[in-house]
Amino acid sequence: MNWVALLVGVASGMAVAFGRVYAERLTARYYGLAPQLLFKHRDVIVPFLVLAGAANIYAVWITVAYGGISAWRLSALIGMALVLAAQILQLNVALRPSKKDLELALASCVAYVYLFALYVVALATGRYSLWLF
């Protein structure tokens, strides 16, 4: 486990979560309400953004560091495209607070489900790489 990549991911996730709290304050000030009244799921979204930022950075690091030539396989490219889409959705959740935050956060988890499914298939088939096809 690379602690540097993990800590960089946590730091980037914390920066995104800080942006989320700042955007909530600006929106709440605009409407004249308390952020707790306007955004009821903030206690779930903020830790999710920290963990998701760490997971995205770590997934990219694992692919680049351990992928080698197999990082150019279709399954790896699909995985990285899903991680990029997840990061875009998470930035959207962070910087544009709305009522659909939980739905967008759930949709951004597709990349992690895909990578976990590849991991399970690799274990079941006895292969040493996640990048199967």
Order of alpha helices (4+ residues) and beta strands (2+ residues): alpha-alpha-alpha-alpha-alpha-alpha
